[in-house]
């Protein structure tokens, strides 16, 4: 099994998939409007679209790194900068969503949401070029990784759909929201610094 730097990977992975985004917000809004059980097909659609997106992005990043290895530095700079931007956005994140904001529960809505969601694209590029790039050269490893990532996204969207009203209530408390946003931001900053090689420089100093 290829070596993966798991700690920064999980810091980035958990903080981005749990924090507010189009998928989580849509799932929470649908959960409030239609209930958890009726929202489940929508969440499954999200996971299916996410899986295909991850497979495609993983294959594309593999080709780029294989034939244009110099592109790795560019992708790491872009990925690290994107994570720092997410850290900034996380500090200002709100957790308010309205019942009338949810999309339709048809399959196409949950599935296609992945292809108009820039967070999914940048997430995939960052995770496969900065953390899981050793897996992209093996189709089996890539498929397993995409499946596990999609499974986790399914769980996160399920959580938001089921606990949306609770989240909406508790995060009205400024202190709770501030602490949570700070933790998420620090995790993202740690992941970004790892991508930029800051910790390697400190260890070699």
C-alpha positions as CSV (number, residue, x, y, z in Angstrom):
1,X,0.0,0.0,0.0
2,X,1.4,3.4,-0.9
3,X,2.5,5.7,1.9
4,X,0.0,8.4,2.8
5,X,0.6,11.3,5.2
6,X,-2.6,10.5,7.1
7,X,-2.7,13.2,9.8
8,X,-2.8,16.3,7.5
9,X,-5.0,14.3,5.1
10,X,-7.6,13.7,7.8
11,X,-7.4,17.3,9.0
12,X,-8.2,18.5,5.5
13,X,-10.7,15.8,4.8
14,X,-12.8,16.1,7.9
15,X,-12.8,19.8,8.1
16,X,-13.9,20.3,4.5
17,X,-16.6,17.6,4.4
18,X,-18.1,18.6,7.7
19,X,-18.1,22.3,7.3
20,X,-21.0,24.1,5.5
21,X,-21.1,23.7,1.7
22,X,-23.7,23.2,-1.0
23,X,-24.1,19.5,-0.3
24,X,-24.4,19.8,3.5
25,X,-26.7,22.8,3.3
26,X,-29.0,21.2,0.7
27,X,-29.2,18.1,2.8
28,X,-30.0,20.0,5.9
29,X,-32.7,22.1,4.2
30,X,-34.3,19.0,2.6
31,X,-34.2,17.3,6.0
32,X,-36.1,20.2,7.6
33,X,-38.6,20.4,4.8
34,X,-39.2,16.7,3.9
35,X,-37.8,14.7,6.8
36,X,-34.8,12.4,7.0
37,X,-36.3,9.4,5.3
38,X,-37.6,11.3,2.2
39,X,-34.2,13.1,2.0
40,X,-32.3,9.8,1.9
41,X,-32.6,9.3,-2.0
42,X,-31.3,12.8,-2.5
43,X,-28.3,12.0,-0.3
44,X,-27.6,8.8,-2.2
45,X,-27.7,10.8,-5.4
46,X,-25.1,13.2,-4.0
47,X,-22.8,10.2,-3.1
48,X,-23.2,8.7,-6.5
49,X,-22.3,12.0,-8.3
50,X,-19.4,12.5,-5.8
51,X,-18.0,9.1,-6.6
52,X,-17.9,9.7,-10.3
53,X,-16.4,13.1,-9.8
54,X,-13.6,11.7,-7.6
55,X,-12.8,9.0,-10.1
56,X,-12.6,11.5,-12.9
57,X,-10.6,14.0,-11.0
58,X,-8.2,11.2,-9.7
59,X,-7.6,10.0,-13.3
60,X,-7.1,13.5,-14.6
61,X,-4.6,14.4,-11.9
62,X,-2.8,11.1,-12.5
63,X,-2.3,11.9,-16.2
64,X,-1.2,15.5,-15.4
65,X,1.4,14.4,-12.9
66,X,2.6,11.6,-15.1
67,X,3.1,13.6,-18.3
68,X,3.6,17.1,-16.9
69,X,5.4,16.5,-13.5
70,X,6.2,20.2,-13.2
71,X,2.4,20.7,-12.8
72,X,2.6,19.2,-9.3
73,X,4.1,22.3,-7.8
74,X,1.4,24.5,-9.4
75,X,-1.3,22.1,-8.1
76,X,0.1,22.2,-4.6
77,X,0.3,26.0,-4.6
78,X,-3.3,26.2,-5.9
79,X,-4.4,23.5,-3.4
80,X,-2.7,25.1,-0.4
81,X,-4.0,28.5,-1.3
82,X,-7.5,27.1,-1.7
83,X,-7.3,25.5,1.8
84,X,-6.2,28.8,3.3
85,X,-9.1,30.5,1.6
86,X,-11.4,27.8,3.1
87,X,-9.8,28.5,6.5
88,X,-10.7,32.1,6.2
89,X,-14.2,31.3,5.1
90,X,-14.7,28.9,7.9
91,X,-13.9,31.6,10.5
92,X,-16.9,33.5,9.1
93,X,-19.2,30.5,8.4
94,X,-22.8,30.7,9.4
95,X,-25.1,27.7,10.0
96,X,-28.4,29.2,9.1
97,X,-30.5,27.6,6.3
98,X,-34.2,28.0,5.5
99,X,-36.7,25.3,4.6
100,X,-37.6,27.0,1.3
101,X,-34.0,27.0,0.1
102,X,-33.7,23.3,-0.7
103,X,-33.6,21.9,-4.3
104,X,-36.0,19.4,-5.7
105,X,-35.6,15.8,-4.4
106,X,-35.3,14.4,-8.0
107,X,-32.3,12.2,-8.7
108,X,-30.8,14.7,-11.2
109,X,-30.7,17.4,-8.6
110,X,-28.5,15.6,-6.1
111,X,-26.4,14.0,-8.8
112,X,-25.8,17.1,-10.9
113,X,-25.2,19.2,-7.8
114,X,-21.7,17.7,-7.8
115,X,-20.9,19.1,-11.2
116,X,-21.9,22.7,-10.4
117,X,-20.3,22.7,-7.0
118,X,-16.8,24.2,-7.2
119,X,-16.0,22.9,-3.7
120,X,-16.2,19.4,-5.0
121,X,-13.8,20.1,-7.9
122,X,-11.2,21.9,-5.7
123,X,-11.6,19.2,-3.0
124,X,-10.9,16.4,-5.5
125,X,-7.9,18.2,-7.1
126,X,-6.4,19.0,-3.7
127,X,-6.9,15.6,-2.2
128,X,-5.6,13.6,-5.2
129,X,-2.6,15.8,-5.9
130,X,-1.5,16.7,-2.4
131,X,-2.5,13.7,-0.3
132,X,-3.6,10.7,-2.2
133,X,-1.5,11.0,-5.4
134,X,0.3,7.7,-4.8
135,X,-3.1,6.0,-5.3
136,X,-3.9,7.5,-8.6
137,X,-1.6,5.3,-10.6
138,X,-3.5,2.2,-9.5
139,X,-7.1,1.9,-10.7
140,X,-8.1,-0.4,-7.8
141,X,-6.6,1.9,-5.2
142,X,-8.2,4.9,-6.8
143,X,-11.6,3.2,-7.0
144,X,-11.4,2.1,-3.3
145,X,-10.4,5.7,-2.3
146,X,-13.2,7.3,-4.3
147,X,-15.7,4.8,-2.8
148,X,-14.5,5.5,0.8
149,X,-14.6,9.3,0.2
150,X,-18.1,9.0,-1.2
151,X,-19.2,6.8,1.7
152,X,-17.9,9.4,4.2
153,X,-19.7,12.2,2.3
154,X,-22.8,10.2,2.4
155,X,-22.5,9.9,6.2
156,X,-21.8,13.7,6.6
157,X,-24.8,14.6,4.4
158,X,-26.9,12.1,6.4
159,X,-25.8,13.8,9.6
160,X,-26.7,17.3,8.3
161,X,-30.1,16.0,7.1
162,X,-30.9,14.4,10.4
163,X,-29.4,17.0,12.7
164,X,-30.0,20.1,10.7
165,X,-32.5,21.6,13.1
166,X,-30.2,20.9,16.1
167,X,-27.2,22.4,14.3
168,X,-29.3,25.4,13.3
169,X,-30.3,25.9,17.0
170,X,-27.0,25.4,18.7
171,X,-24.9,27.4,16.3
172,X,-27.1,30.4,17.0
173,X,-24.9,30.6,20.1
174,X,-22.0,32.9,19.1
175,X,-19.5,31.2,21.5
176,X,-20.2,27.7,20.2
177,X,-20.0,28.9,16.6
178,X,-16.8,30.8,17.2
179,X,-15.1,27.9,18.9
180,X,-16.2,25.4,16.2
181,X,-15.2,27.7,13.3
182,X,-11.8,28.3,14.9
183,X,-11.1,24.5,15.3
184,X,-12.1,23.9,11.6
185,X,-9.9,26.8,10.5
186,X,-6.9,25.6,12.4
187,X,-7.2,22.1,10.9
188,X,-7.3,23.6,7.5
189,X,-4.3,25.8,8.1
190,X,-2.4,22.8,9.4
191,X,-3.2,20.9,6.2
192,X,-2.2,23.9,4.0
193,X,1.1,24.3,5.8
194,X,1.8,20.6,5.3
195,X,1.2,21.0,1.6
196,X,3.5,24.0,1.4
197,X,6.2,21.9,3.1
198,X,6.6,24.2,6.1
199,X,6.9,21.3,8.6
200,X,9.5,19.5,6.5
201,X,11.6,22.7,6.5
202,X,11.2,23.1,10.2
203,X,12.3,19.4,10.8
204,X,15.3,19.9,8.6
205,X,16.4,23.2,10.1
